[in-house]
Amino acid sequence: MGEIELCVDEYGDQDDPVVVLVAGAAQSMDWWDPAFCAAIAAGGRRVVRYDHRDTGASTTRPRGRPDYPGSALGDDLTGLVTSLRAGPAHLVGMSMGGGLAQAVALRRPDLVSALTLVATSAVGGVDHATLPGPEPRVAAVFDDPPPDPDWDDQSQVVEWLVAGERVFGGSLFDETRTRRVAETAVERSIDPGAAANHWLVVGDGDGEPLDVRRISCPTLVVHGTEDPFFPLPHGEALAAAVPGARLLVVEGMGHEAPPPAAWDTVVPRMLELGPEG
């Protein structure tokens, strides 16, 4: 992928249809639980998760100095799917990852067999002025962000990440599990502080306007009843706008990848979008 190297992890049979998991902003692949990946793979899928640039073990730029536009994150996803050389892929995107998946489905429909859009909002074609904004607890974090940790102190970074996830979680939030994921993410990262580069480039404009009403592949929208960043009406509006999309509402889920309590519901619905679905 040119000068950018993405760290990739795979599950399942190489000959099975591909599912690519796309994490949210400033998140490495670790936030897609290996057991979740294995559950999808058990349904006859080749599951691929990856680190965005500036996260995990992928190419990392200096903190606060990204040398790329926000559109590069979508280009990375396009390049990854192309490099798999396994036909169109089912893209599963959470939050920003859901936005990237929508953009790829609109710009390169030949690369996308299906979409699962988790805890995200429409990239276009929906009047966002009619939708609720973040809940006060989330808005407060953006208005007055907590101080950065000492990035060289892994325990501080882990606690900082857990505190952030707690703000976005719903009643299914599991602090013990979240801390375990954060520890793995920090241990694997070239520079965990570089992930914040995403916030400097996301939303900076990336070409022509997009309209989700033009998405042509089978689509599942998964949204939690307790998402404090994109409240449930965002998921409802997205599902209503995408032709033929189905909406799966997860009770108690916040702004997060599907937690273990939801896997028995979410995974079968995802597999329904497959070649035989």
C-alpha positions in Angstrom: 0.0 0.0 0.0 2.7 2.4 -1.0 4.5 4.1 1.8 1.8 3.1 4.3 1.9 -0.3 5.9 -1.2 -1.6 7.7 -1.0 -4.3 10.3 -3.6 -7.0 9.5 -5.0 -10.0 11.5 -7.1 -12.7 9.9 -9.5 -15.5 11.0 -11.1 -18.3 9.1 -10.6 -20.0 5.8 -8.8 -18.1 3.1 -11.3 -19.3 0.5 -14.4 -18.0 2.4 -16.2 -14.7 1.6 -14.3 -11.8 3.2 -15.6 -9.7 6.1 -13.4 -6.6 6.9 -13.8 -5.0 10.4 -13.2 -1.2 10.4 -12.6 0.3 13.8 -13.6 3.8 15.0 -11.5 6.9 15.1 -8.3 6.6 17.1 -8.9 2.9 17.6 -6.7 0.0 16.7 -8.0 -3.4 15.6 -7.9 -4.6 19.2 -11.4 -3.1 19.9 -12.7 -5.9 17.6 -12.6 -8.7 20.1 -10.8 -11.9 18.8 -13.8 -14.0 20.1 -16.1 -11.8 18.0 -13.9 -12.4 15.0 -13.9 -16.1 15.6 -17.7 -16.2 15.9 -18.0 -14.6 12.5 -15.4 -16.9 11.0 -17.3 -19.9 12.4 -20.1 -18.9 10.1 -18.0 -19.5 7.0 -16.2 -16.2 6.7 -12.6 -15.0 6.3 -12.5 -12.2 8.8 -9.9 -9.4 8.5 -9.3 -6.8 11.1 -6.6 -4.1 10.8 -4.9 -1.2 12.5 -5.7 2.2 11.0 -2.7 4.3 10.2 -1.5 6.0 13.4 -2.8 3.1 15.5 -1.4 -0.2 16.7 1.4 -1.5 14.6 0.5 0.3 11.4 2.5 3.2 10.0 2.6 6.0 12.6 3.3 9.7 12.2 4.5 12.0 15.0 1.9 13.0 17.5 0.0 16.1 16.4 1.6 16.1 12.9 -0.4 14.0 10.5 0.8 14.4 7.0 -2.4 13.1 5.4 -6.0 14.2 4.9 -9.0 12.5 6.4 -9.8 10.9 3.1 -6.6 8.9 3.4 -8.2 6.6 6.0 -10.9 5.7 3.4 -8.2 5.2 0.8 -6.4 2.8 3.2 -9.6 0.8 3.5 -10.0 0.7 -0.3 -6.4 -0.3 -0.8 -6.7 -3.1 1.8 -9.9 -4.6 0.2 -8.2 -4.4 -3.2 -5.1 -6.1 -1.9 -7.0 -9.1 -0.5 -7.8 -10.2 -4.1 -10.8 -12.1 -2.9 -13.7 -10.4 -4.5 -16.0 -7.8 -2.9 -16.0 -7.7 0.9 -18.6 -7.3 3.6 -17.5 -4.1 5.4 -18.3 -3.9 9.1 -17.6 -0.4 10.4 -18.0 1.2 13.8 -18.5 5.0 14.3 -15.9 6.6 12.0 -15.3 3.1 10.6 -18.9 3.0 9.6 -18.5 6.3 7.8 -15.5 5.0 5.9 -17.4 1.9 4.9 -20.3 4.0 3.6 -17.9 6.1 1.6 -16.2 3.1 0.0 -19.6 1.5 -0.8 -20.6 4.7 -2.6 -17.3 5.3 -4.4 -16.3 1.8 -5.1 -19.4 -0.4 -5.1 -17.5 -3.1 -6.9 -15.5 -3.7 -3.8 -18.4 -4.0 -1.4 -20.7 -7.0 -1.1 -22.5 -5.9 2.1 -22.4 -3.4 4.9 -22.9 -3.6 8.6 -22.9 -0.2 10.1 -22.4 0.0 13.9 -23.0 3.0 16.1 -22.6 5.4 13.3 -24.5 8.1 11.3 -25.1 8.8 7.6 -22.3 10.4 5.7 -24.9 12.2 3.5 -28.4 12.1 2.3 -29.9 12.6 5.8 -30.8 16.0 7.4 -28.6 15.9 10.5 -30.2 19.1 11.7 -33.2 17.0 12.6 -31.1 14.5 14.7 -30.1 14.9 18.3 -26.6 15.8 19.2 -24.3 14.0 21.7 -25.5 13.7 25.3 -24.1 16.3 27.8 -21.6 13.9 29.2 -20.0 13.4 25.8 -20.3 17.0 24.7 -18.5 18.0 27.9 -15.5 15.8 27.1 -15.2 17.4 23.6 -15.6 20.9 25.1 -13.1 20.4 27.8 -11.0 17.3 27.1 -9.2 15.6 30.0 -5.4 16.1 30.0 -3.3 13.7 28.1 -1.6 11.0 30.1 2.2 10.5 30.2 2.4 8.5 26.9 5.5 6.7 28.1 3.6 5.4 31.2 1.5 2.4 29.9 -0.6 2.2 33.1 -1.6 5.9 32.8 -2.4 5.4 29.1 -4.6 2.4 29.9 -6.5 4.2 32.6 -7.0 7.2 30.3 -8.4 5.0 27.6 -10.7 3.2 30.0 -12.0 6.5 31.3 -12.8 7.6 27.8 -14.6 4.4 26.9 -16.6 4.7 30.1 -18.0 8.0 28.9 -19.2 6.4 25.6 -20.5 3.2 27.1 -24.0 2.0 27.9 -25.3 -0.3 30.5 -23.5 -3.2 28.8 -20.2 -1.5 29.4 -17.7 -4.0 31.1 -14.8 -2.1 32.7 -12.8 -5.3 33.3 -13.0 -6.3 29.6 -12.4 -2.7 28.4 -9.2 -2.5 30.5 -8.0 -5.8 29.1 -8.5 -4.5 25.5 -6.9 -1.2 26.4 -3.8 -3.0 27.8 -3.5 -5.0 24.6 -3.9 -2.0 22.4 -1.3 0.0 24.3 1.2 -2.8 24.4 0.9 -3.3 20.6 1.0 0.4 19.6 4.1 2.0 18.1 2.9 5.2 19.8 -0.5 5.2 21.4 -0.6 9.0 21.5 -0.4 9.2 17.7 -4.0 7.9 17.4 -5.2 11.4 18.3 -3.9 12.5 14.9 -7.3 11.1 13.6 -9.1 13.9 15.4 -7.0 16.5 13.5 -8.1 15.2 10.0 -11.5 13.5 10.4 -14.2 15.7 8.9 -11.8 17.9 6.9 -13.7 17.3 3.7 -12.9 14.5 1.3 -14.4 15.2 -2.1 -17.8 15.1 -3.6 -20.9 15.0 -1.4 -22.1 11.5 -0.6 -25.7 10.2 -0.4 -26.5 7.0 1.5 -29.7 6.7 -0.5 -27.5 5.5 -3.4 -26.0 2.6 -1.5 -26.9 -0.5 -3.5 -25.6 -3.4 -1.4 -27.4 -5.3 1.4 -27.0 -3.3 4.6 -27.5 -3.9 8.3 -27.6 -1.0 10.8 -26.7 -2.0 14.4 -27.4 0.7 17.0 -27.6 0.8 20.7 -30.4 2.2 22.8 -27.9 4.0 25.0 -25.5 5.5 22.4 -24.6 8.9 23.9 -22.6 10.1 20.9 -24.9 9.2 18.1 -28.3 8.7 19.8 -30.6 6.0 18.4 -32.4 8.4 16.0 -29.1 8.5 14.0 -29.3 4.7 13.4 -33.0 4.9 12.6 -32.5 7.6 10.1 -29.5 5.8 8.5 -31.5 2.6 8.1 -34.5 4.5 6.7 -32.3 6.2 4.1 -30.3 3.2 2.8 -32.5 1.3 0.3 -33.6 -2.0 1.8 -31.5 -1.6 5.0 -32.4 -3.5 8.1 -32.2 -2.0 11.6 -31.0 -4.1 14.6 -31.5 -2.2 17.9 -29.3 -3.5 20.8 -30.7 -2.8 24.2 -28.1 -1.3 26.5 -25.4 -0.9 23.9 -23.6 2.5 23.9 -21.2 3.9 21.4 -19.0 0.8 20.9 -18.4 -2.3 18.9 -21.0 -4.9 19.8 -20.3 -6.2 23.3 -20.3 -10.0 24.1 -23.8 -9.9 25.4 -25.0 -8.9 21.9 -22.9 -11.3 19.8 -25.6 -14.1 19.7 -27.9 -11.6 18.1 -25.6 -9.5 16.0 -23.5 -12.2 14.3 -26.4 -14.2 12.8 -27.9 -11.1 11.4 -24.5 -10.1 9.9 -24.2 -13.6 8.3 -27.6 -13.2 6.8 -26.1 -10.6 4.5 -23.7 -13.2 3.1 -23.7 -14.8 -0.4 -26.4 -17.2 0.6 -28.4 -14.6 2.7 
